[in-house]
Amino acid sequence: MHMQSPNDSLPLTVSDYLESWLAHVRVRVRAATYEGYEGLIRCHLPGDLGALPLGDLRPLDLQRLYARLLTDDDTSRRRLAAGTVLNLHLVLTQAFNQAVRWQLLPTNPASGAQPPRPRRAEPISIDPALRKKLLQAASGTELQVPAAIAASTGMRRGEILGLRWFDIADDFSTAHVRASLQATRDGLVFERPKTPRSRRAVALPTFLQTLLERHREAQVRQKAKVGSGWQASDLVVTREDGSPVNPDSLSSAWRRLLRKHDLPPVRFHDLRHAHATLMLLQGVHPKVVSERLGHASIGITLDTYSHVLPSMQAQAVEAFDRLFAHTL
């Protein structure tokens, strides 16, 4: 028996249902997240599958879709990366789980389909020497402050660009992560970090405290220079007129900087990874690292930085050898 559409004259199609689901989640997720969901569905769900009655959708239909998207057989579209197909699968799984909760489907058809397993790209290793070169290259540019914050706190790009002066303690010892700047179709928006653990306080090292103090003084001078054209955003990282920096523009400027100085193609986000890796190698407890990064759980931290654990185990063995050196 087919599910009925709102006008009770035709079966509810997959496309009809997904339109309703998108409207449902639009007010429940961040704008950038919603746009990602919408883009995956509208760009990659073919018309023939969307026209199926919702109750007729089977796991094999989705399996065939994933295979089509991963190959060049369909000349009307370009082949998708495995990671994109996996993201589509995750969105459809979430959407059809809601259909089960709404009692429109007895089971989730996506749960029976197997998405591709993309190979996780290992971040480029940033050792202390490369970290120093990166920060030296950024010195004196508009990237100096955001790069220093990323490398010394592990904050995300959007969190750095959403950081306001009132989020920083008067003595520059601590930064409170309360917002993240995101680029959407409607422009730049400030969103709350998506998990409670992302909303956190991060202790700042001494060198960053000094840099921020000098940066604030320079910003006051720039504000006086611009005069009435200054946009009073209270942001730490701004454009020349005080307005927010587009996250994508920051990444583009970072890539240009690396090319100019003939440095490895390290993503700006890899500065966050470098911060976590160096802390773990220095013996900082993974729970502390997890809290600084704002991970939802320590398990995410351990999984993401599993490549560091062998070195940590070697250090642990050396510590035990020293402890028991004179007892046997």
C-alpha positions as CSV (number, residue, x, y, z in Angstrom):
1,M,0.0,0.0,0.0
2,H,1.4,3.4,-1.0
3,M,1.8,6.3,1.3
4,Q,-0.4,9.2,0.3
5,S,0.7,12.7,-0.6
6,P,-0.7,15.7,1.2
7,N,-3.6,16.1,-1.3
8,D,-4.4,12.3,-0.8
9,S,-4.7,11.9,-4.5
10,L,-1.3,10.5,-5.3
11,P,1.3,8.4,-3.5
12,L,3.9,10.4,-1.6
13,T,7.0,10.3,-3.7
14,V,10.6,10.2,-2.5
15,S,11.1,13.8,-3.7
16,D,7.9,15.0,-2.0
17,Y,9.0,13.5,1.2
18,L,12.6,14.9,1.0
19,E,11.2,18.3,0.4
20,S,9.1,18.0,3.6
21,W,12.1,16.7,5.5
22,L,14.3,19.6,4.4
23,A,11.7,22.0,5.6
24,H,11.7,20.1,8.9
25,V,15.4,20.3,9.5
26,R,15.9,23.8,8.2
27,V,15.1,25.3,11.6
28,R,17.0,22.6,13.5
29,V,20.5,22.8,12.0
30,R,22.9,25.5,11.2
31,A,22.4,27.4,7.9
32,A,25.6,26.0,6.4
33,T,24.6,22.5,7.4
34,Y,21.2,22.8,5.8
35,E,22.7,24.1,2.6
36,G,24.9,21.1,2.5
37,Y,22.0,18.7,3.0
38,E,19.9,20.5,0.3
39,G,22.8,20.6,-2.2
40,L,23.5,16.9,-1.9
41,I,19.9,16.0,-2.4
42,R,19.1,18.4,-5.2
43,C,22.3,17.8,-7.1
44,H,22.6,14.1,-6.8
45,L,19.2,12.5,-6.4
46,P,18.0,11.6,-10.0
47,G,14.5,12.3,-11.2
48,D,13.6,8.6,-11.7
49,L,14.4,7.8,-8.1
50,G,12.7,10.9,-6.8
51,A,9.5,10.0,-8.7
52,L,9.3,6.6,-6.9
53,P,6.5,6.3,-4.3
54,L,8.2,6.6,-0.9
55,G,7.0,3.2,0.2
56,D,8.5,1.5,-2.9
57,L,12.0,2.7,-2.3
58,R,14.3,-0.3,-1.6
59,P,18.0,-0.5,-0.5
60,L,18.9,-1.8,-3.9
61,D,17.6,1.4,-5.5
62,L,20.1,3.4,-3.4
63,Q,22.9,0.9,-4.0
64,R,22.5,1.3,-7.7
65,L,22.4,5.1,-7.3
66,Y,25.7,5.1,-5.4
67,A,27.3,2.9,-8.1
68,R,26.1,5.3,-10.8
69,L,27.5,8.3,-9.0
70,L,30.9,6.6,-8.6
71,T,31.4,5.7,-12.2
72,D,31.7,7.5,-15.5
73,D,28.9,5.4,-17.1
74,D,26.5,8.3,-16.8
75,T,27.7,10.9,-19.3
76,S,25.3,13.5,-18.1
77,R,27.2,14.0,-14.8
78,R,30.7,13.8,-13.6
79,R,31.9,11.0,-11.4
80,L,31.7,11.8,-7.7
81,A,34.3,11.3,-5.1
82,A,33.7,8.5,-2.6
83,G,33.5,11.0,0.2
84,T,30.7,12.9,-1.5
85,V,28.7,9.7,-2.1
86,L,29.2,8.8,1.6
87,N,27.9,12.2,2.6
88,L,24.8,11.7,0.5
89,H,24.2,8.3,2.1
90,L,24.5,9.8,5.6
91,V,22.0,12.6,4.7
92,L,19.5,10.1,3.2
93,T,20.0,7.8,6.2
94,Q,19.0,10.7,8.5
95,A,16.1,11.7,6.3
96,F,14.6,8.2,6.1
97,N,15.1,7.6,9.9
98,Q,12.8,10.5,10.3
99,A,10.3,8.9,7.9
100,V,10.3,5.8,10.2
101,R,9.7,8.0,13.2
102,W,6.8,9.6,11.4
103,Q,5.5,6.1,10.6
104,L,5.7,6.8,6.9
105,L,8.1,3.8,6.4
106,P,8.4,0.6,8.4
107,T,12.2,0.5,8.0
108,N,14.9,2.7,6.7
109,P,15.9,1.7,3.1
110,A,19.2,3.5,3.4
111,S,20.2,1.2,6.3
112,G,20.4,-1.7,3.9
113,A,22.6,0.0,1.3
114,Q,26.4,0.1,1.6
115,P,28.1,3.4,0.9
116,P,31.7,3.6,-0.3
117,R,34.4,3.8,2.3
118,P,36.7,6.7,1.2
119,R,40.3,6.6,2.3
120,R,40.9,9.2,5.0
121,A,43.5,11.7,3.8
122,E,46.3,11.9,6.3
123,P,47.0,15.5,7.2
124,I,50.4,16.8,6.3
125,S,52.7,16.4,9.2
126,I,53.7,19.7,10.7
127,D,56.7,19.3,12.9
128,P,58.1,22.2,15.0
129,A,60.4,23.3,12.2
130,L,57.7,23.6,9.6
131,R,55.4,25.2,12.2
132,K,58.0,27.9,12.7
133,K,58.4,28.4,9.0
134,L,54.6,28.8,8.5
135,L,54.3,31.3,11.3
136,Q,57.3,33.2,10.0
137,A,55.8,33.4,6.5
138,A,52.6,34.8,8.0
139,S,54.4,37.3,10.2
140,G,53.5,40.9,9.3
141,T,50.6,39.9,7.1
142,E,46.8,39.8,7.7
143,L,47.3,36.0,8.3
144,Q,49.6,36.4,11.3
145,V,47.0,36.5,14.0
146,P,44.6,33.8,12.7
147,A,47.5,31.5,12.0
148,A,49.0,32.0,15.4
149,I,45.6,31.4,17.1
150,A,45.1,28.2,15.1
151,A,48.6,26.8,15.8
152,S,48.6,27.6,19.5
153,T,45.0,26.9,20.5
154,G,43.6,24.4,17.9
155,M,40.6,26.5,17.3
156,R,38.7,26.0,14.0
157,R,38.8,28.5,11.2
158,G,35.2,29.7,11.8
159,E,35.8,29.9,15.5
160,I,38.8,32.1,15.0
161,L,36.9,34.4,12.6
162,G,33.9,34.6,15.0
163,L,36.1,35.5,18.0
164,R,35.3,38.9,19.5
165,W,37.3,40.9,21.9
166,F,34.8,40.5,24.6
167,D,35.4,36.7,24.3
168,I,39.0,37.3,25.4
169,A,39.9,37.9,29.1
170,D,41.2,41.4,29.9
171,D,44.7,39.9,30.6
172,F,44.6,38.0,27.3
173,S,45.0,34.7,29.2
174,T,41.9,32.9,28.0
175,A,39.6,32.9,25.0
176,H,36.0,31.8,25.2
177,V,34.6,30.1,22.0
178,R,31.0,31.3,21.7
179,A,30.5,31.7,18.0
180,S,31.6,30.4,14.6
181,L,31.5,32.5,11.4
182,Q,30.0,30.6,8.5
183,A,29.6,31.4,4.8
184,T,26.1,30.8,3.5
185,R,24.2,31.7,0.3
186,D,22.7,34.6,2.3
187,G,26.1,35.9,3.3
188,L,28.2,35.5,6.5
189,V,26.4,34.4,9.6
190,F,27.5,33.8,13.2
191,E,26.4,30.5,14.5
192,R,26.7,28.9,17.9
193,P,29.2,26.1,18.0
194,K,27.2,23.0,17.3
195,T,28.0,21.0,20.4
196,P,28.2,22.0,24.1
197,R,31.9,20.9,24.2
198,S,32.6,23.2,21.3
199,R,31.5,26.1,23.5
200,R,34.6,26.2,25.6
201,A,37.3,28.3,27.3
202,V,40.9,27.9,25.9
203,A,44.0,29.0,27.8
204,L,46.3,31.1,25.6
205,P,50.1,30.8,25.7
206,T,52.2,33.8,26.6
207,F,53.5,34.6,23.1
208,L,49.9,34.7,21.8
209,Q,48.8,37.0,24.6
210,T,51.6,39.4,23.6
211,L,50.6,39.2,19.9
212,L,46.9,39.8,20.7
213,E,47.7,42.8,22.8
214,R,49.8,44.3,20.1
215,H,47.1,43.4,17.5
216,R,44.4,45.2,19.5
217,E,46.5,48.3,19.7
218,A,47.1,48.2,15.9
219,Q,43.4,47.7,15.3
220,V,42.6,50.8,17.4
221,R,45.0,52.8,15.1
222,Q,43.4,51.3,12.0
223,K,39.9,52.2,13.3
224,A,41.0,55.8,13.8
225,K,42.5,55.8,10.3
226,V,39.3,54.5,8.6
227,G,37.1,56.8,10.7
228,S,33.4,56.7,10.0
229,G,33.8,53.8,7.5
230,W,34.9,51.5,10.3
231,Q,32.4,48.6,10.9
232,A,32.1,48.1,14.7
233,S,32.0,44.3,14.8
234,D,34.3,43.9,17.8
235,L,35.9,41.0,15.9
236,V,39.5,40.1,16.6
237,V,40.2,39.2,13.0
238,T,38.8,41.6,10.5
239,R,39.2,43.1,7.1
240,E,40.7,46.6,6.8
241,D,37.4,48.3,7.5
242,G,36.5,46.2,10.5
243,S,34.1,43.9,8.7
244,P,34.2,40.1,9.0
245,V,36.6,37.9,7.0
246,N,35.0,35.4,4.7
247,P,36.3,31.9,5.8
248,D,36.9,30.9,2.2
249,S,38.8,34.1,1.6
250,L,41.1,33.3,4.5
251,S,41.8,29.8,3.1
252,S,42.5,31.3,-0.4
253,A,44.9,33.8,1.1
254,W,46.6,31.1,3.1
255,R,47.2,29.0,-0.1
256,R,48.7,32.1,-1.8
257,L,51.0,32.7,1.1
258,L,52.3,29.1,1.0
259,R,52.9,29.3,-2.8
260,K,54.8,32.6,-2.4
261,H,57.1,31.1,0.1
262,D,57.5,27.7,-1.6
263,L,56.0,25.9,1.5
264,P,54.2,22.6,1.5
265,P,50.4,22.8,0.6
266,V,49.3,22.7,4.3
267,R,45.7,23.5,4.8
268,F,44.8,26.2,7.3
269,H,42.9,23.5,9.1
270,D,46.1,21.5,9.5
271,L,47.3,24.1,11.9
272,R,44.6,22.7,14.3
273,H,45.9,19.2,13.7
274,A,49.5,20.4,14.4
275,H,48.5,21.9,17.7
276,A,46.8,18.6,18.8
277,T,49.7,16.4,17.6
278,L,52.4,18.5,19.2
279,M,50.5,18.6,22.5
280,L,50.0,14.8,22.5
281,L,53.7,14.3,21.7
282,Q,54.6,16.6,24.6
283,G,52.7,14.3,27.0
284,V,49.5,16.3,27.4
285,H,46.7,14.0,28.4
286,P,44.3,13.3,25.5
287,K,41.3,14.5,27.6
288,V,42.9,17.9,27.9
289,V,43.7,18.0,24.1
290,S,40.1,16.9,23.4
291,E,38.7,19.8,25.6
292,R,41.0,22.3,23.9
293,L,39.8,21.2,20.4
294,G,36.2,21.1,21.4
295,H,35.6,17.5,20.3
296,A,32.3,15.9,21.2
297,S,34.2,13.1,23.0
298,I,37.7,12.0,23.8
299,G,37.0,9.0,21.4
300,I,37.0,11.4,18.5
301,T,40.4,12.8,19.6
302,L,41.9,9.3,20.0
303,D,40.6,8.2,16.6
304,T,41.7,11.3,14.8
305,Y,45.2,11.2,16.2
306,S,45.8,7.5,16.4
307,H,48.9,8.0,14.3
308,V,50.5,9.8,17.3
309,L,49.8,6.9,19.8
310,P,52.7,4.7,18.9
311,S,55.1,7.6,19.8
312,M,53.2,8.1,23.0
313,Q,53.5,4.4,23.8
314,A,57.3,4.5,23.2
315,Q,57.5,7.5,25.6
316,A,55.5,5.5,28.2
317,V,57.9,2.6,28.0
318,E,60.9,4.8,28.4
319,A,59.2,6.4,31.5
320,F,58.7,2.9,33.0
321,D,62.3,1.9,32.2
322,R,63.5,5.0,34.1
323,L,61.1,4.3,37.0
324,F,62.2,0.7,37.4
325,A,65.8,1.0,36.4
326,H,67.2,0.3,39.9
327,T,64.6,-2.0,41.2
328,L,65.4,-5.2,39.4
